[in-house]
Amino acid sequence: MSLKLNVPTLDSPESAKELEKVILTSEPEATVNVDASSKTVTVESDASEETFKQLIVAAGHKLA
């Protein structure tokens, strides 16, 4: 499944790297691209969309 989420609270490359790390810790098989400039998270994974939404929120970010 390919998923693209808008994360308006991504405000720096550092926060993008940290969020990517959080996602990959929980879902190591996922392919993750976190782009702070476009404020998006793109994920390729078999895990559910809800899983990634919960991880993003748990990392302290908001979803649009």
Backbone hydrogen bonds in HBPLUS format (Angstrom, degrees):
<---DONOR---> <-ACCEPTOR-->    atom                        ^
c    i                          cat <-CA-CA->   ^        H-A-AA   ^      H-
h    n   atom  resd res      DA  || num        DHA   H-A  angle D-A-AA Bond
n    s   type  num  typ     dist DA aas  dist angle  dist       angle   num
A0045-SER N   A0001-MET O   2.99 MM  44  5.42 160.3  2.03 151.4 155.7     1
A0003-LEU N   A0043-VAL O   2.83 MM  40  5.12 151.7  1.91 152.4 159.6     2
A0043-VAL N   A0003-LEU O   2.79 MM  40  5.12 161.0  1.83 151.3 157.6     3
A0005-LEU N   A0041-VAL O   2.80 MM  36  5.16 166.8  1.82 151.7 155.7     4
A0041-VAL N   A0005-LEU O   2.86 MM  36  5.16 153.7  1.93 148.4 155.9     5
A0064-ALA N   A0006-ASN O   2.99 MM  58  5.50 163.8  2.02 149.5 149.8     6
A0007-VAL N   A0039-LYS O   2.76 MM  32  5.25 164.0  1.79 144.7 149.4     7
A0010-LEU N   A0007-VAL O   3.13 MM   3  5.92 168.2  2.15 127.4 128.8     8
A0016-ALA N   A0012-SER O   3.07 MM   4  6.36 151.8  2.15 148.0 156.5     9
A0017-LYS N   A0013-PRO O   2.95 MM   4  6.20 157.3  2.01 147.0 152.1    10
A0018-GLU N   A0014-GLU O   2.99 MM   4  6.22 159.4  2.03 148.8 154.5    11
A0019-LEU N   A0015-SER O   2.96 MM   4  6.09 159.0  2.00 144.6 149.9    12
A0020-GLU N   A0016-ALA O   2.96 MM   4  6.16 160.0  2.00 148.9 154.6    13
A0021-LYS N   A0017-LYS O   2.97 MM   4  6.19 155.0  2.04 146.0 152.7    14
A0022-VAL N   A0018-GLU O   3.00 MM   4  6.31 156.7  2.05 148.8 154.6    15
A0023-ILE N   A0019-LEU O   2.99 MM   4  6.26 165.5  2.01 155.8 158.9    16
A0024-LEU N   A0020-GLU O   2.93 MM   4  6.13 168.0  1.95 153.4 156.9    17
A0025-THR N   A0021-LYS O   2.92 MM   4  6.03 140.7  2.07 145.0 155.2    18
A0026-SER N   A0022-VAL O   3.35 MM   4  6.62 152.3  2.44 144.3 149.7    19
A0027-GLU N   A0023-ILE O   2.77 MM   4  5.88 158.1  1.81 154.2 161.9    20
A0030-ALA N   A0027-GLU O   3.06 MM   3  5.64 164.2  2.08 121.1 126.2    21
A0031-THR N   A0044-GLU O   2.93 MM  13  4.98 164.0  1.96 145.2 150.6    22
A0044-GLU N   A0031-THR O   2.85 MM  13  4.98 152.2  1.93 144.8 152.8    23
A0033-ASN N   A0042-THR O   2.84 MM   9  5.10 153.7  1.91 154.3 159.2    24
A0042-THR N   A0033-ASN O   2.83 MM   9  5.10 168.9  1.85 151.3 154.7    25
A0035-ASP N   A0040-THR O   2.87 MM   5  5.37 170.1  1.88 164.7 167.8    26
A0039-LYS N   A0035-ASP O   2.81 MM   4  5.63 113.7  2.26 136.2 154.8    27
A0040-THR N   A0035-ASP O   3.11 MM   5  5.37 148.0  2.22 143.0 148.0    28
A0051-THR N   A0048-SER O   3.13 MM   3  5.27 126.3  2.44  98.0 110.8    29
A0053-LYS N   A0049-GLU O   3.03 MM   4  6.34 157.1  2.08 153.6 160.9    30
A0054-GLN N   A0050-GLU O   2.93 MM   4  6.10 162.9  1.96 152.2 156.2    31
A0055-LEU N   A0051-THR O   3.05 MM   4  6.32 154.2  2.12 144.4 151.6    32
A0056-ILE N   A0052-PHE O   2.99 MM   4  6.15 160.2  2.03 148.8 153.4    33
A0057-VAL N   A0053-LYS O   3.04 MM   4  6.26 164.7  2.06 152.1 156.0    34
A0058-ALA N   A0054-GLN O   2.84 MM   4  5.94 158.5  1.88 148.0 154.8    35
A0059-ALA N   A0055-LEU O   2.99 MM   4  6.14 133.8  2.20 138.1 149.6    36
A0059-ALA N   A0056-ILE O   3.22 MM   3  5.14 130.5  2.48  91.6 104.6    37
A0061-HIS N   A0056-ILE O   3.17 MM   5  5.69 157.8  2.22 150.2 148.2    38
A0060-GLY N   A0057-VAL O   2.91 MM   3  5.22 158.4  1.95 111.0 116.2    39
